Amino acid sequence: MNIIKPLFRVSGMTLISRLLGFIRDILIAATFGAGTIADSFFIALKFPNIFRRIMAEGALSMSFIPMFSKKLPNKNEAKVFFREIFNFLFWSLLIVVSIFEILMPFFVYIIAPGFSQDPKKIDLVADLARISFPYLFFISLITLLCGVLNSLGKYLLAASMPIFVNISMIIALLYVQTMEMHNTANASLLLMLSFLISGLFQLILCIYGCKKYGFFPKINFPRVSDNVRKFMILSFPAIGAGGIIQINILIGSIIASYEDKAVSYLYYADRIYQLPLAMIGISIGIVLLPELSREISAKNQKNINLIQEKSLEISLLLAIPAAFGLIFLSQEIIMVLFERAFFTFTDTLATSRALIIFALGLPAFVCVKIFQIMFFSREDTRSPMIFAAISVFANIIISIVLFQYLGYLGIAISTTISSWINLYLLYRESLNKRYFIYSAKLLYRVIKIVLASIIMVLILYMLQTNSVILKFSDRSIVNFLILLCYVFIGIVFYGLMCHILKIIELKSFFKYIR
């Protein structure tokens, strides 16, 4: 079973989406900077995004795909199951969204208690959140439809969905720039509306895609069938387990709201490390869950072990050098992407410090995703839920303690530490339950990957200190090109070191992805 080809296709779409996301964030930074409007916008954006990642991308995907994959050999049975779950979600989401719309100011106080001293800030967040939250309705149904497509081996449409969000928001931001509405409440409201409209467009596309393969959703009055009951039983534990990173970020936002600009610093740093996380962890997750579910259903132990080990190996092969690169070039990355207009040099330094800390947790964030899938594909959602609860508790305690001494950096540190705790617990339990078999060969390769990454950074350091050409200046376009050069040189030397250390054979690698 070759998961590398679909993985690179999904990663390619993810890269396009994230690059557009960076353009969007550059425009947001230039339009709003790091201040009251930006903090309000980012907090309001967290409402649908956190629920999306916990419920839609976490519980829904992890529960639906293994069950749907088992029913696929009988298409009529799979179709009935899909429509039952679609109807259940459709009506449940309508109720949830309606409750939040009515009680939004109350929920704003919970999510951002530090804003309570400024009534205007609270009102703006509530207005923005009322626009953004219905996106949860769209994206949850989109995730279900994408789960159908992924289970059928049709990955590209699902992977391309975020592209449309970014395009819609970029158009809105360019309009704001043209109308000179910089750093205003009206600009933030318009931007949030573009975010919501993109959700409706994505849903229409996904419905068309599923109809093409014979899975057209029909809206009926929902009934709680055996399928729905089992789906709910699997989903509730997965809500805690699948969204551990998002729960940590939510806790960080609540605490960060007590420090001026902290929400913005953490948001911009989070956006940077989310690129490798999405390209590696999330992309592998999209491909791994349906593939692994099929092999487990077929009881093919040899393929199960091979897929799991290869997934971890590929993840660490990419995540470890990415972490080293983010740490080494943290200040330069933030400067090139965000430092302009309302985003100052002081903001760059503050954000780069948070990025360094998040980067230290990148391998853990990626591996947590893969180990969770090992459990979910076996319909074991209870164990990850328990470990998620433990790591969230650790995150709360560490955040509260460190915030008093280190401010927003304490939040970044606690998020990283809690993710490593979660990874350790998942790894230990996967060995105990024989979901994962320890491999000395994998450990040996990880050591060589770390060595290759260190050599890559040393080469970049020598270039930075000795090269006259690769010096950053006060010209944005020149700095962008220099940053691209550093990234390209780093990738080339890392690839060569992997070849020299026999971590990968370049000829075999390119044969796999053709």
PLY file of the C-alpha trace (Angstrom):
ply
format ascii 1.0
element vertex 514
property float x
property float y
property float z
element edge 513
property int vertex1
property int vertex2
end_header
0.00 0.00 0.00
1.60 3.27 -1.17
0.35 6.24 0.86
3.16 8.53 -0.31
1.62 9.54 -3.66
-1.77 10.66 -2.25
0.06 12.22 0.71
2.13 14.47 -1.53
-0.92 15.42 -3.58
-2.81 16.41 -0.44
0.28 18.22 0.91
0.54 20.12 -2.38
-3.02 21.41 -2.05
-2.37 22.20 1.61
0.76 24.17 0.65
-1.22 26.26 -1.86
-3.86 26.91 0.79
-1.30 27.89 3.43
0.59 30.19 1.06
-2.70 31.95 0.32
-3.27 31.98 4.07
0.03 33.77 4.57
-0.95 36.37 1.97
-4.21 36.79 3.88
-2.37 37.17 7.20
0.11 39.64 5.69
-2.86 41.75 4.56
-4.53 41.39 7.98
-1.32 42.49 9.73
-0.99 45.48 7.38
-4.68 46.39 7.84
-5.13 45.86 11.59
-1.63 45.39 13.06
-1.60 44.08 16.64
-4.16 45.96 18.72
-7.80 46.21 19.81
-9.44 45.53 16.41
-7.02 42.68 15.62
-7.47 41.08 19.06
-11.27 41.30 18.71
-11.20 39.79 15.22
-8.93 36.89 16.21
-10.98 36.05 19.30
-14.20 36.05 17.22
-12.51 33.85 14.61
-11.61 31.33 17.31
-15.30 30.61 18.03
-16.00 28.61 14.84
-12.39 27.52 14.32
-11.93 25.86 17.70
-15.28 24.09 17.46
-14.45 23.14 13.87
-11.17 21.53 14.82
-12.54 19.80 17.91
-15.87 18.62 16.48
-15.62 18.68 12.70
-11.97 17.75 12.07
-11.60 15.80 15.31
-14.65 13.92 16.56
-16.59 13.84 13.30
-13.79 12.65 11.01
-12.31 10.19 13.48
-15.70 8.60 14.24
-17.32 8.70 10.80
-14.54 7.46 8.50
-13.78 4.10 10.25
-17.52 3.29 10.43
-18.19 4.41 6.85
-15.16 2.49 5.50
-16.49 -0.75 7.00
-19.84 -0.25 5.25
-18.42 0.72 1.85
-18.37 -2.84 0.40
-22.20 -2.58 0.46
-22.87 0.77 -1.22
-26.58 0.91 -0.29
-25.76 0.29 3.38
-23.05 2.97 3.23
-25.51 5.40 1.61
-28.12 4.86 4.34
-25.48 5.35 7.05
-24.19 8.55 5.45
-27.67 10.09 5.13
-28.60 9.22 8.72
-25.47 10.93 10.05
-25.92 13.91 7.70
-29.47 14.52 8.93
-28.48 14.11 12.56
-25.69 16.67 12.15
-27.80 19.07 10.08
-30.50 19.48 12.75
-28.11 19.29 15.73
-25.91 22.03 14.28
-28.90 24.28 13.62
-29.81 24.06 17.31
-26.23 24.64 18.54
-25.64 27.62 16.24
-28.98 29.19 17.23
-28.14 28.92 20.95
-24.73 30.53 20.44
-26.18 33.34 18.33
-28.64 34.23 21.11
-26.17 33.94 24.00
-23.04 35.20 22.19
-22.13 38.04 24.63
-22.15 35.51 27.49
-19.81 33.17 25.58
-17.50 36.08 24.73
-17.05 36.75 28.46
-16.08 33.08 28.92
-13.62 32.96 26.00
-12.04 36.39 26.63
-12.66 37.44 30.25
-9.77 39.90 30.01
-11.86 41.99 27.59
-14.56 42.60 30.24
-12.95 45.92 31.25
-13.68 47.34 27.79
-17.43 47.16 26.86
-16.76 48.38 23.29
-14.28 45.55 22.77
-16.79 43.00 24.10
-19.53 44.37 21.81
-17.27 44.21 18.75
-16.21 40.62 19.51
-19.88 39.62 19.96
-20.86 41.23 16.63
-17.97 39.53 14.83
-18.64 36.17 16.48
-22.32 36.26 15.48
-21.17 36.53 11.86
-18.42 33.91 12.15
-20.15 31.20 14.20
-22.61 29.93 11.52
-19.47 28.86 9.63
-19.44 25.91 12.06
-22.70 24.68 10.48
-21.18 24.76 6.99
-17.78 23.30 7.86
-19.17 20.41 9.92
-21.33 19.26 7.00
-18.39 19.87 4.66
-16.18 17.66 6.85
-18.73 14.84 6.69
-18.94 15.12 2.90
-15.13 15.22 2.65
-15.01 12.10 4.85
-17.09 10.32 2.20
-14.73 11.48 -0.57
-11.59 10.55 1.40
-12.98 7.07 2.13
-13.48 6.65 -1.62
-9.83 7.64 -2.18
-10.79 11.04 -3.65
-8.58 13.32 -1.55
-7.99 16.43 -3.67
-11.37 18.16 -3.35
-11.32 17.85 0.45
-7.74 19.11 0.62
-8.56 22.13 -1.57
-11.44 23.44 0.58
-9.37 25.92 2.67
-8.16 27.55 -0.56
-11.62 29.07 -1.09
-11.67 30.55 2.45
-8.39 32.34 1.84
-9.36 33.61 -1.62
-12.62 35.04 -0.26
-10.88 36.82 2.63
-8.07 38.14 0.40
-10.65 39.73 -1.92
-12.32 41.38 1.10
-8.98 42.65 2.44
-7.99 44.11 -0.93
-11.34 45.92 -1.01
-10.69 47.28 2.51
-7.22 48.47 1.43
-8.68 50.13 -1.68
-11.37 51.93 0.35
-8.78 52.97 2.99
-10.77 51.41 5.85
-7.61 50.41 7.76
-7.95 49.34 11.39
-11.70 50.02 11.64
-14.57 47.98 13.08
-16.41 48.08 9.73
-13.39 46.55 8.00
-13.32 43.67 10.49
-17.07 43.05 10.02
-16.69 42.97 6.23
-13.75 40.56 6.50
-15.71 38.22 8.77
-18.64 38.24 6.35
-16.32 37.07 3.54
-15.24 34.21 5.83
-18.87 33.09 6.29
-19.72 33.32 2.56
-16.77 31.06 1.73
-18.30 28.34 3.93
-21.52 28.29 1.89
-19.52 28.07 -1.35
-17.45 25.12 -0.02
-20.60 23.25 1.04
-22.11 23.58 -2.45
-18.89 22.24 -4.02
-18.76 19.24 -1.66
-22.41 18.34 -2.25
-21.70 18.33 -5.99
-18.59 16.15 -5.46
-20.47 13.56 -3.38
-23.40 13.51 -5.83
-20.93 12.59 -8.59
-20.04 9.37 -6.71
-23.60 8.49 -5.73
-23.72 9.95 -2.22
-26.17 12.85 -2.47
-27.40 14.05 0.95
-31.14 14.29 1.58
-32.61 16.38 4.39
-35.28 14.54 6.39
-36.45 14.67 9.97
-33.65 12.90 11.92
-34.12 9.60 13.72
-31.79 8.18 16.34
-30.96 4.86 14.67
-28.38 2.30 15.81
-25.89 3.91 13.42
-26.46 7.34 14.96
-26.18 5.94 18.50
-22.85 4.25 17.74
-21.61 7.37 15.98
-22.50 9.46 19.04
-20.81 6.99 21.42
-17.59 7.19 19.39
-17.83 10.95 18.83
-18.12 12.20 22.39
-14.74 10.83 23.57
-13.16 11.95 20.29
-14.25 15.53 20.95
-11.76 15.64 23.82
-9.08 13.60 22.09
-9.15 14.95 18.53
-9.08 18.59 19.57
-6.31 18.62 22.18
-4.24 21.23 20.33
-7.31 23.43 19.91
-8.32 23.05 23.55
-4.82 24.16 24.52
-5.05 27.17 22.20
-8.47 28.08 23.64
-7.08 28.01 27.19
-4.18 30.13 25.99
-6.57 32.69 24.49
-8.53 33.01 27.72
-5.36 33.69 29.73
-3.75 35.82 26.98
-6.75 38.16 26.92
-5.39 39.64 30.18
-2.24 40.94 28.40
-2.38 43.62 25.71
-1.43 42.33 22.22
-0.80 38.80 23.56
-3.69 37.30 21.56
-2.26 38.75 18.33
1.31 37.60 19.06
0.16 34.03 19.71
-2.13 34.09 16.66
0.61 35.15 14.23
3.10 32.63 15.70
0.45 29.91 15.54
-0.20 30.69 11.87
3.47 30.11 11.00
3.93 26.74 12.70
0.52 25.62 11.42
2.02 25.48 7.88
4.33 22.50 8.53
1.77 21.02 10.93
-0.91 21.11 8.23
1.38 19.89 5.45
2.68 17.01 7.57
0.35 16.01 10.40
-3.02 16.99 8.97
-2.20 15.84 5.41
-1.00 12.46 6.66
-4.10 12.24 8.84
-6.38 12.81 5.82
-4.75 9.91 3.96
-3.88 7.65 6.91
-7.30 7.33 8.59
-9.25 5.83 5.64
-6.29 3.70 4.49
-5.63 2.32 7.98
-9.36 1.76 8.62
-9.59 -0.33 5.44
-6.57 -2.48 6.38
-7.85 -3.00 9.94
-11.25 -4.00 8.56
-9.45 -6.51 6.28
-7.29 -7.68 9.26
-4.10 -7.29 7.21
-1.57 -6.95 10.06
1.47 -6.68 7.80
0.05 -3.67 5.95
-1.18 -2.12 9.21
2.33 -2.17 10.73
3.90 -0.92 7.49
1.46 2.00 7.08
1.84 3.11 10.71
5.63 2.96 10.72
5.95 4.70 7.35
3.56 7.43 8.46
5.64 8.17 11.56
8.87 8.02 9.60
7.65 10.44 6.91
6.20 12.77 9.56
9.42 13.03 11.54
11.50 13.22 8.36
9.66 16.48 7.62
8.69 17.79 11.09
12.13 17.71 12.75
13.98 19.82 10.12
10.95 22.13 9.92
11.21 22.70 13.69
14.95 23.45 13.43
14.33 25.83 10.52
11.54 27.71 12.31
13.72 28.17 15.39
16.74 29.40 13.41
14.80 31.75 11.10
12.00 32.73 13.50
12.69 36.48 13.58
13.38 36.69 9.84
10.15 34.83 8.99
7.99 37.14 11.12
9.79 40.24 9.84
9.35 39.31 6.16
5.73 38.19 6.45
4.22 40.67 8.89
6.46 43.67 9.73
4.82 46.58 7.91
2.31 49.38 8.57
0.72 48.73 12.00
2.96 45.71 12.76
6.20 47.04 14.31
9.71 45.66 14.98
8.72 45.21 18.65
5.79 43.06 17.50
8.19 41.03 15.34
10.48 40.25 18.29
7.57 39.32 20.55
5.94 37.05 17.94
9.23 35.35 16.99
9.81 34.32 20.62
6.42 32.60 20.69
7.20 30.93 17.35
10.44 29.43 18.71
8.55 27.85 21.60
5.78 26.49 19.35
8.43 25.07 16.99
9.90 23.02 19.86
6.56 21.22 20.05
6.08 20.70 16.30
7.27 17.03 16.22
4.95 16.27 19.15
1.96 18.02 17.51
2.50 15.97 14.33
3.03 12.61 16.06
0.01 13.12 18.35
-2.14 13.30 15.21
-0.78 9.98 13.93
-0.98 8.11 17.24
-4.56 9.31 17.74
-5.45 7.86 14.34
-4.00 4.50 15.43
-6.62 4.50 18.20
-9.52 6.01 16.22
-9.14 3.64 13.27
-9.71 0.79 15.75
-12.79 2.61 17.12
-10.97 3.21 20.41
-11.82 6.81 21.34
-11.78 6.41 25.12
-8.00 6.19 25.64
-7.13 9.34 23.65
-9.89 11.20 25.50
-8.35 10.34 28.89
-4.88 11.38 27.74
-6.29 14.59 26.25
-7.90 15.42 29.60
-4.60 14.84 31.43
-2.63 17.06 29.05
-5.29 19.80 29.13
-5.16 19.79 32.93
-1.36 20.06 32.78
-1.67 22.91 30.27
-4.03 24.88 32.52
-1.77 24.55 35.58
1.45 25.37 33.70
-0.18 28.32 31.84
-1.50 29.93 35.02
1.83 29.55 36.82
4.09 30.70 33.96
1.84 33.57 32.80
2.53 35.38 36.08
6.27 35.41 35.33
6.62 35.17 31.53
3.35 36.61 30.20
2.22 35.27 26.81
5.42 33.19 26.47
4.24 31.09 29.40
1.17 30.15 27.36
3.30 29.02 24.41
5.55 26.99 26.74
2.60 25.26 28.41
1.01 24.42 25.03
4.25 22.77 23.88
4.85 20.86 27.13
1.27 19.55 27.27
1.55 18.25 23.70
4.70 16.28 24.58
2.86 14.87 27.61
-0.02 13.81 25.37
2.36 12.16 22.90
4.13 10.19 25.64
0.82 8.86 27.02
-0.44 7.87 23.56
2.85 6.17 22.68
2.97 4.17 25.91
-0.66 3.01 25.61
-0.25 2.10 21.92
2.58 -0.24 22.93
0.54 -1.73 25.78
-2.45 -2.43 23.50
-0.24 -3.69 20.65
-1.57 -1.04 18.28
2.00 -0.03 17.56
5.10 -2.21 17.58
8.36 -0.56 18.68
11.01 -0.50 15.95
14.72 0.04 16.68
15.11 0.81 12.97
12.70 3.76 13.30
14.57 5.12 16.35
17.88 4.84 14.48
16.42 6.82 11.57
15.07 9.51 13.90
18.57 9.99 15.37
19.97 10.41 11.85
17.16 12.86 10.98
18.11 15.01 14.01
21.78 14.89 12.94
20.91 15.92 9.37
18.77 18.79 10.73
21.60 20.06 12.96
24.01 20.03 10.01
21.43 21.92 7.91
21.16 24.67 10.55
24.95 24.91 10.91
25.27 25.45 7.15
22.57 28.15 7.26
24.34 29.81 10.20
27.64 29.88 8.27
25.85 31.46 5.31
24.14 34.03 7.53
27.38 35.13 9.22
29.72 35.01 6.20
27.60 35.80 3.12
27.49 39.40 1.91
24.68 38.71 -0.56
22.25 36.98 1.82
21.86 39.93 4.20
18.42 41.20 5.17
17.74 44.90 4.48
14.83 47.36 4.80
13.38 46.40 1.40
10.46 43.96 1.70
10.76 42.24 -1.69
14.52 41.72 -1.27
14.01 40.26 2.20
11.33 37.92 0.86
13.68 36.61 -1.83
16.52 36.20 0.69
14.22 34.23 3.00
13.24 31.98 0.08
16.94 31.43 -0.64
17.57 30.33 2.95
14.60 27.95 2.82
15.68 26.52 -0.54
19.32 26.09 0.55
18.16 24.45 3.79
15.94 21.98 1.91
18.70 21.11 -0.58
21.37 20.49 2.08
18.94 18.57 4.30
17.97 16.37 1.34
21.64 15.73 0.56
22.39 14.86 4.20
19.44 12.45 4.23
20.89 10.80 1.12
24.43 10.67 2.54
23.23 9.27 5.89
21.00 6.81 3.98
17.83 8.05 5.64
16.21 8.10 2.20
17.37 7.08 -1.26
16.56 9.99 -3.57
15.94 7.72 -6.57
13.43 5.61 -4.63
11.81 8.73 -3.18
11.06 10.28 -6.57
9.84 6.90 -7.88
7.28 6.79 -5.04
5.76 10.22 -5.75
5.56 9.90 -9.55
0 1
1 2
2 3
3 4
4 5
5 6
6 7
7 8
8 9
9 10
10 11
11 12
12 13
13 14
14 15
15 16
16 17
17 18
18 19
19 20
20 21
21 22
22 23
23 24
24 25
25 26
26 27
27 28
28 29
29 30
30 31
31 32
32 33
33 34
34 35
35 36
36 37
37 38
38 39
39 40
40 41
41 42
42 43
43 44
44 45
45 46
46 47
47 48
48 49
49 50
50 51
51 52
52 53
53 54
54 55
55 56
56 57
57 58
58 59
59 60
60 61
61 62
62 63
63 64
64 65
65 66
66 67
67 68
68 69
69 70
70 71
71 72
72 73
73 74
74 75
75 76
76 77
77 78
78 79
79 80
80 81
81 82
82 83
83 84
84 85
85 86
86 87
87 88
88 89
89 90
90 91
91 92
92 93
93 94
94 95
95 96
96 97
97 98
98 99
99 100
100 101
101 102
102 103
103 104
104 105
105 106
106 107
107 108
108 109
109 110
110 111
111 112
112 113
113 114
114 115
115 116
116 117
117 118
118 119
119 120
120 121
121 122
122 123
123 124
124 125
125 126
126 127
127 128
128 129
129 130
130 131
131 132
132 133
133 134
134 135
135 136
136 137
137 138
138 139
139 140
140 141
141 142
142 143
143 144
144 145
145 146
146 147
147 148
148 149
149 150
150 151
151 152
152 153
153 154
154 155
155 156
156 157
157 158
158 159
159 160
160 161
161 162
162 163
163 164
164 165
165 166
166 167
167 168
168 169
169 170
170 171
171 172
172 173
173 174
174 175
175 176
176 177
177 178
178 179
179 180
180 181
181 182
182 183
183 184
184 185
185 186
186 187
187 188
188 189
189 190
190 191
191 192
192 193
193 194
194 195
195 196
196 197
197 198
198 199
199 200
200 201
201 202
202 203
203 204
204 205
205 206
206 207
207 208
208 209
209 210
210 211
211 212
212 213
213 214
214 215
215 216
216 217
217 218
218 219
219 220
220 221
221 222
222 223
223 224
224 225
225 226
226 227
227 228
228 229
229 230
230 231
231 232
232 233
233 234
234 235
235 236
236 237
237 238
238 239
239 240
240 241
241 242
242 243
243 244
244 245
245 246
246 247
247 248
248 249
249 250
250 251
251 252
252 253
253 254
254 255
255 256
256 257
257 258
258 259
259 260
260 261
261 262
262 263
263 264
264 265
265 266
266 267
267 268
268 269
269 270
270 271
271 272
272 273
273 274
274 275
275 276
276 277
277 278
278 279
279 280
280 281
281 282
282 283
283 284
284 285
285 286
286 287
287 288
288 289
289 290
290 291
291 292
292 293
293 294
294 295
295 296
296 297
297 298
298 299
299 300
300 301
301 302
302 303
303 304
304 305
305 306
306 307
307 308
308 309
309 310
310 311
311 312
312 313
313 314
314 315
315 316
316 317
317 318
318 319
319 320
320 321
321 322
322 323
323 324
324 325
325 326
326 327
327 328
328 329
329 330
330 331
331 332
332 333
333 334
334 335
335 336
336 337
337 338
338 339
339 340
340 341
341 342
342 343
343 344
344 345
345 346
346 347
347 348
348 349
349 350
350 351
351 352
352 353
353 354
354 355
355 356
356 357
357 358
358 359
359 360
360 361
361 362
362 363
363 364
364 365
365 366
366 367
367 368
368 369
369 370
370 371
371 372
372 373
373 374
374 375
375 376
376 377
377 378
378 379
379 380
380 381
381 382
382 383
383 384
384 385
385 386
386 387
387 388
388 389
389 390
390 391
391 392
392 393
393 394
394 395
395 396
396 397
397 398
398 399
399 400
400 401
401 402
402 403
403 404
404 405
405 406
406 407
407 408
408 409
409 410
410 411
411 412
412 413
413 414
414 415
415 416
416 417
417 418
418 419
419 420
420 421
421 422
422 423
423 424
424 425
425 426
426 427
427 428
428 429
429 430
430 431
431 432
432 433
433 434
434 435
435 436
436 437
437 438
438 439
439 440
440 441
441 442
442 443
443 444
444 445
445 446
446 447
447 448
448 449
449 450
450 451
451 452
452 453
453 454
454 455
455 456
456 457
457 458
458 459
459 460
460 461
461 462
462 463
463 464
464 465
465 466
466 467
467 468
468 469
469 470
470 471
471 472
472 473
473 474
474 475
475 476
476 477
477 478
478 479
479 480
480 481
481 482
482 483
483 484
484 485
485 486
486 487
487 488
488 489
489 490
490 491
491 492
492 493
493 494
494 495
495 496
496 497
497 498
498 499
499 500
500 501
501 502
502 503
503 504
504 505
505 506
506 507
507 508
508 509
509 510
510 511
511 512
512 513
